[in-house]
Amino acid sequence: MTQNFRIETDSFGEIQVPADAYYAAQTQRSVQNFPIQNHNPGHKMPKEVVHAMLLVKKAAAIANKELMAADPKSDEFKKFSPELADKIIDAVDTILAKFDWFYENHFPLVVWQTGSGTQTNMNTNEVIASVANEKVTGQKGGKSPVHPNDHVNLGQSSNDTFPTAMHVAAVLTTYEKLLPTLVRFSNELGKKEKEFGDIIKIGRTHTQDATPVTLGQEFGAYRHQIDMAINFISASIKSVCYLAQGGTAVGTGLNCHPKFAEKFAAKITEVSAIKVDKFLTNPNKFSSLACNDELVNFSGALNSLATSVMKIANDIRFLASGPRSGLGEISLPENEPGSSIMPGKVNPTQCEALTMIACQVMGNNVAVTVGGSNGHFELNVFRPMIIRNVIESINLLNDGIQSFIDQCLVGIVANEDRIKQLLEQSLMLVTALNPYIGYDNAAKIAKKAHKEGTTLKAAALASGLVTEAQFDEWVNPKNMI
């Protein structure tokens, strides 16, 4: 089947564009010049970023319209009008109303493009202009009445627009998805903490037997880890609420109304419907264009969360090891067969999935760190990769933790008989004798019991250092937690 084309132009001249595409010349050049994993959906510019770009363009049009009304003779508005602003706003609303369809069919660019995100900025400008122009002329594309550069991109540069969209995407995704999931995770761990609060078990340090704890105390430690992660992420995402918009090409704000940055920040707060916080203009636009320190810091908080979930998931799968030849202190829900050759085997698959996610997030953070360290002079050009990794980390952690809660955590049960058996045979209960007979004598008792394969109590009585009544009083796990 032969595809129909139309002719579009940019500063490089004419180029053929698919006739049914809402994008135009600069998008098409990017499609042709960067055929890098372009058939792999995982390498497209993230949907969250494209959505944020649309919000940025709407907020910019509203801000410019209001600034023009207050300052109609400003040089920035010589080629602009309130009517053009309305057309841009209406076009964005049209795209947002069918966003999934537009994203799949008219935002084709991959992450692996120009490092400033210029081509995604122009892709957005072109699609908005094309939708607006079709409503007037009946034809897609073109530059009249709405021009993608002069009107949709008014007072903007890719160098401040794309980092602004990066921040908006990261903030909205975190507030709408990840933080609520982490609060739920903490709550569910807290329920287990209470449920297991009276179950005394042997503690372990260096993976060896130690003094007793409760199973609830172990789950309470997990809950505290997640609470701390919530604090880290909440604090770091606040710095991401500061936006580059208004810096234009290098941070000076050339071709941008002097009040645009503040007005834009107020409008993007409105159009994004952010509920928890608000967006603010970065007081130093040179920094916001030249570096990505806020996102590097935020990625570090995600890395810290990945570290926590790795620890939690590993502990839980080891506590459930067995079911007969391992620790077996807890049982996990049995969700699916675990082996293609061993009948009846069930594996801790949710733990495994979550730990793999943790590894990927840690790797993403390395790439973000390297990208963030390579801002040269007035512009960082690793931005598409940085935001792709940040958004992927947010989504992976969100989805992985939700799955872990639903398919594993809520169904965990304690195997109290096994816990009691392991507790009673542990030699480290001898630690309770230290205050009465001293460390060296207590060590002799523990080593005697281990060497002879007897109980701790039998070894203690054989030592002649304690009576049976003293042992029963002093070596009481309930008094050791």
Stockholm file with secondary structure:
# STOCKHOLM 1.0

chainA/1-481         MTQNFRIETDSFGEIQVPADAYYAAQTQRSVQNFPIQNHNPGHKMPKEVVHAMLLVKKAAAIANKELMAADPKSDEFKKFSPELADKIIDAVDTILAKFDWFYENHFPLVVWQTGSGTQTNMNTNEVIASVANEKVTGQKGGKSPVHPNDHVNLGQSSNDTFPTAMHVAAVLTTYEKLLPTLVRFSNELGKKEKEFGDIIKIGRTHTQDATPVTLGQEFGAYRHQIDMAINFISASIKSVCYLAQGGTAVGTGLNCHPKFAEKFAAKITEVSAIKVDKFLTNPNKFSSLACNDELVNFSGALNSLATSVMKIANDIRFLASGPRSGLGEISLPENEPGSSIMPGKVNPTQCEALTMIACQVMGNNVAVTVGGSNGHFELNVFRPMIIRNVIESINLLNDGIQSFIDQCLVGIVANEDRIKQLLEQSLMLVTALNPYIGYDNAAKIAKKAHKEGTTLKAAALASGLVTEAQFDEWVNPKNMI
#=GR chainA/1-481 SS CCCCEEEEEETTEEEEEETTCSCCHHHHHHHHHCCSSTTCGGGBCCHHHHHHHHHHHHHHHHHHHHHHHHCTTCGGGTTCCHHHHHHHHHHHHHHHHTHHHHHHHHCCCBSSSCTTCHHHHHHHHHHHHHHHHHHHHSSSSCSSSSCIIIIITTTCCHHHHHHHHHHHHHHHHIIIIIHHHHHHHHHHHHHHHHHTTTCEEEEEETTEEEEEEEHHHHHHHHHHHHHHHHHHHHHHHHHHTEECTTCTTTSSCTTSCTTHHHHHHHHHHHHHTCCSCCCEECSCHHHHHHCCHHHHHHHHHHHHHHHHHHHHHHHHHHHTCCSSSSCCSEECCCCSCCCSSSTTCCCCHHHHHHHHHHHHHHHHHHHHHHHHTTEETTEECCHHHHHHHHHHHHHHHHHHHHHHHHHTGGGCEECHHHHHHHHHTCGGGGGGGHHHHCHHHHHHHHHHHHHHTCCHHHHHHHHTSSCHHHHHHHCCGGGCC
#=GC SS_cons         CCCCEEEEEETTEEEEEETTCSCCHHHHHHHHHCCSSTTCGGGBCCHHHHHHHHHHHHHHHHHHHHHHHHCTTCGGGTTCCHHHHHHHHHHHHHHHHTHHHHHHHHCCCBSSSCTTCHHHHHHHHHHHHHHHHHHHHSSSSCSSSSCIIIIITTTCCHHHHHHHHHHHHHHHHIIIIIHHHHHHHHHHHHHHHHHTTTCEEEEEETTEEEEEEEHHHHHHHHHHHHHHHHHHHHHHHHHHTEECTTCTTTSSCTTSCTTHHHHHHHHHHHHHTCCSCCCEECSCHHHHHHCCHHHHHHHHHHHHHHHHHHHHHHHHHHHTCCSSSSCCSEECCCCSCCCSSSTTCCCCHHHHHHHHHHHHHHHHHHHHHHHHTTEETTEECCHHHHHHHHHHHHHHHHHHHHHHHHHTGGGCEECHHHHHHHHHTCGGGGGGGHHHHCHHHHHHHHHHHHHHTCCHHHHHHHHTSSCHHHHHHHCCGGGCC
//
